[in-house]
Amino acid sequence: MHQPPTRMDRELFLTSARITDWLREEDEGRLNVLWKLADDLRRQRVGDDVHLRGLVEISNHCLRRCAYCGINADNSVLPRYRMNAGEILECARRAKSLGFGTVVLQSGEDYGLTALLVSEVVRSIKGETGLAVTLSLGERPERDLAAWRAAGADRYLLRFETSDERLYARIHPPLAAGEPGRVALLGRLKRLDYETGSGVMVGLPGQRYESLADDVALFRRLDLDMIGIGPFIPHPGTALGQNVRAQSPAQVPATELMALKMLALARLACPEANIPATTAIATLDGREGYERALRCGANVVMPELTPWQYRALYEIYPGKAASQEDGEAAAVSVVARIRAVGRTVGAGPGSRRRGDQAPAAEGVPR
Ligand code: 5AD
């Protein structure tokens, strides 16, 4: 029987220098130590359940001009769509009938999704299905976030993308001077008592190893409930997809391996967080990506439930739609894949556990 990692083990792993060492590590044997530490801690603190969240991309309208994202406002060739309340509710019913505990409503930053419309949709979904509702609708004013929380929304996802402020300013132009910024918004979300999620992309042009170490420190400082990590995948319709630069040794590569290292380090930094095996990881390296992420600290999968006619239009990076199966088929295969890696499918909403609620995993003393 192996010993669970102690707090001290983790502290040793998590100094900034150690983190950058891990990110630069290429020896398979040594990396196996990292995977095992993250996997043991995942089992010990959040158990073997993998929670399924049905992802519905409700609008691809966006007023932002993010240099990485395929649905940014400058992409004038992309046909835009916005689902209506009935269509969104239908997807939530589907999530429920597939046995998922959560529906995630995601969109670009789209004020056509009015505060009122979203509140009504959230209320209907909660009333009819009882599912946990996660919103991921961008940087909205606090009054909108508060209204949605009051309507019953449980969680909010807003990645800070990178903690490197200069890099962030380059890839995410502000709409107005003095807007709060994502880290400030994450604080507001927490005060509104949302379960709060954030995350980063790995391998952005100009991203350095040290700044990924800062990202891990920020995960910890924010005490995030959910952490999403994926490789940066260049989109030809974006500024960052146009001039892919030659790689310097200081540049973090946008690989599945690098994303998995960040995922494992995020688990060590935030042992109780819900951490998905993201679509971006699966997109980059084919079907095995999910399984590998589940073995490196992940405990959530977010199968897409966006209706087919819209899916290809929510192309934040290329290849995303092709990597996903349809609702029924996806749900069946995701369950089989979770079981094939020796895990169980979570029942219920799969909310963040707090230390005192952690399951006593079999064979792992607490
Ligand atoms: N490659 C990888 N991830 C991306 N995202 C947006 N564009 C890309 C891209 N080109 C991620 C961002 C965003 C999330 C919804 O998708 O991290 O927060």
Boltz pocket constraint, residues with backbone or C-beta under 6 A from the ligand:
constraints:
  - pocket:
      binder: B
      contacts: [[A, 68], [A, 69], [A, 70], [A, 158], [A, 159], [A, 161], [A, 199], [A, 200], [A, 201], [A, 230], [A, 231], [A, 232], [A, 233], [A, 234], [A, 235], [A, 280], [A, 316], [A, 317]]
      max_distance: 6.0
